[in-house]
Each structure stands twice: as C-alpha cells, then as structure tokens.
Amino acid sequence: MSRWTNRGGWAFAGALLLTLLTACSTDKPKPTPLEPYTPRIAGRQVWSTQIGNIDFPLSVAAHGGRFYAAASGGTVLALNVDTGAELWRAQAGSPISAGVGSDGRFTSVVTRDNEVVTFEGGRLLWRQRVPARVVTAPLVAGERVFVLAVDRSVQAFDALDGKLLWSFQRPGDALTLAQAGVLTAARNQLLVGQSGRLVALDALRGTVLWDLPMSTPRGSNEVERLADLVGPPVRHADRLCARAFQNAVGCVDLAKTTVLWTRNSGGYSAVGGNAEQLFGGDAVDRLTAWNAATGEILWTNEKLRYRGLSGAIAVGASAVFGDSEGQVHFLSAADGQLQLRLPTDGKPVVGTPALSGNTLLVSTRGGGLFAFRPN
C-alpha cells in the first residue's frame, strides 16, 4: 500500500486518510481468478534463496553478473546471477527502509534511522545520517552515493569516505509520497523526480540544469494532487519514461530536453518497457501498452485486475508483472496475451523485478528471491 508523508517525514494522519484506509481494507474487490492457459513460451526457475522478510520497497541492483539485495532486518548480500551462490553478506546494523544501490564496487542502503550505510565488497565503509526518511534506493555512480528523501531533498556523498559533497532542496508541497521515486543518471546528469517534474542536476555540484513537467497535479485536496514520479523509470537511448503517481505516464527526450508525450493513467506502480513499447497497470490493475515514441495505446488487458501487480519490466518480447499471490506473469509485449505463469512462494511480489542478462530476479514479501529464465 502506498503511504503519504508530510515534508517533515511524519505519517499523514487524519479523517481523510483513515477513511481511505478503511475503504481499502473493507471494499477492495477480490483478485480476478487466474484462467487456465496454454504456455506460449518456455521458462523455468533456476535458483532461489531466502534472505528474511522484506517490508520496505526493495530495489534489487544488478551489476557485473551479480544481484545485490537486502532484507528488512539489515542483511545485505551479493549473489551470483547464474547460480545464486552467495558472494558476500553484511549487516547494516539496524532495519532498512531503502535499498539497494550498487555500482559493483560500492553498495549502499538506508536504514529506518535515516542512516546511509555503504559497503565495499561486504566490508562496512561508512555511515552518514540524512535529515529525512528515505524509501528510494540510493544511486551509486561515479564514486558518489546519491540519496533522494521523501521530502524530495537530494544529498551526494563521496563513496570512499561518506563526505557530504552537496545537498539540493527546493520548496515543494506539504504532502509527499512515501514510495520509491525517480533517481537515476543519464548523459552525465543526475535525474530526480520532484513532484510531477523530472529535474536534471549537475552531478558534481547539485545545480539545476533543466526541469520538465511530466504531469499536471489535479484534484481538490493534497492527497488527490499527489503526482510524484514513481521509480524505477524506463530508459532507452535518449528516451526516459515514467509514471506520475495516480496521474499520468509519459516520456521525455533527454537530448532535446523536451516532453515527448503524456497520457492520463491513474496507476501507482512503476511502468516497464522496451525500445518500442511502454506498459503498466492502473489503479485496478488494468494493463495498458503504449507506443513509446508517440503514446498511442497499443493494447489493454483486464484479466489481472485487482491482483496487486508489481512494477513492470520488459524481458525479451515479454512484459512481466508479479502479483500479490506470488505469481509471475509473462505477457506478450506485442498483444498483451498471457505467455507464461510461474509461481514463487505465494507471498506478494515486492517492487519491480530485476534483470541481468537473461536472468530475472523476483523478490517476495516473505524474503524469497526467485531467479527465472524464460526461453
């Protein structure tokens, strides 16, 4: 479930939120039953392991033939992509609220005490406290660790010693989204979500280079006007696409610094895509595919409605989603038809699956990591 916070990091409370949560718990429709199907592609589980419960928006990092993952209790580990063999294991020292970011050398997570914790090959390097809660996985790049907090502030640390290099924050809305946002690098720039806008920062100095609107917040109250960009984004060449929470999906041209298109879409989870298509689910898990260049709707699929779908990822010619019952669905990117369904441990799939080569890693609320290879 998505959470709202004010800029100080306190949980948003009050009659409105209580009403929303009560409605979600009592009136939520049952998941659409899964239909029998005939597999159209082959695929199998190649390994699995258990790391402990995951009750935060885990982002698994993939780099250099390794997956980097973390559990809520503080365990951080690196796994061989092909075999699942554990390469190193470390402890953050307290429960984790965001992770994992890694460039293959440095690996960072953030704790519930608002501490950025960075390792090198499993060895603890440093800890640094940030001023606000963090739920977006740190970005590790260029021997720097970048952190985006729920108040939309951004800090940059030296990956070697944890020295604060710069901090960025602009005035914003009183209410922000406690859900993983957009924090990525492209064209030697740091790209961050700021409400419904994509902002490019100079990675060395933290100054604004450009700023593009990807949605127009609308509604009669602060909750309805929430339109933070949801991560991870999708990037192919100079095109970057993302969802704005409960508002829109859209793509920008990073080279020309222009918005290519936006379309109304009331979803909450990250979109996925390839060079030709973008796809994602809306608030009731109705799936839509858009032409990535123009925003034209290519297909829709309503057979997974109310199944609590995860963020989407493109795997070959498939659009892949996990669901709240631990099922992993492979749909044809061309027409949205079900190609393959593979089970995990029956627990909800967490975040967006990760891909390294032809190996897909899916994490579940129960702490299971499941690696699949479709053919």
Beta strands, then each sheet from edge to edge (+ up, - down):
strand 1: 4-6
strand 2: 43-50
strand 3: 61-63
strand 4: 66-70
strand 5: 75-80
strand 6: 86-91
strand 7: 96-102
strand 8: 106-111
strand 9: 115-120
strand 10: 123-129
strand 11: 139-141
strand 12: 144-148
strand 13: 154-158
strand 14: 164-168
strand 15: 175-177
strand 16: 183-186
strand 17: 189-194
strand 18: 197-202
strand 19: 208-213
strand 20: 229-236
strand 21: 239-244
strand 22: 248-253
strand 23: 258-264
strand 24: 272-273
strand 25: 277-281
strand 26: 287-291
strand 27: 297-301
strand 28: 313-315
strand 29: 318-322
strand 30: 327-332
strand 31: 338-343
strand 32: 354-356
strand 33: 359-363
strand 34: 368-374
sheet 1: 1+ 15-
sheet 2: 2+ 34- 33+ 32-
sheet 3: 3+ 4- 5+ 6-
sheet 4: 7+ 8- 9+ 10-
sheet 5: 11+ 12- 13+ 14-
sheet 6: 16+ 17- 18+ 19-
sheet 7: 20+ 21- 22+ 23-
sheet 8: 24+ 25- 26+ 27-
sheet 9: 28+ 29- 30+ 31-
end
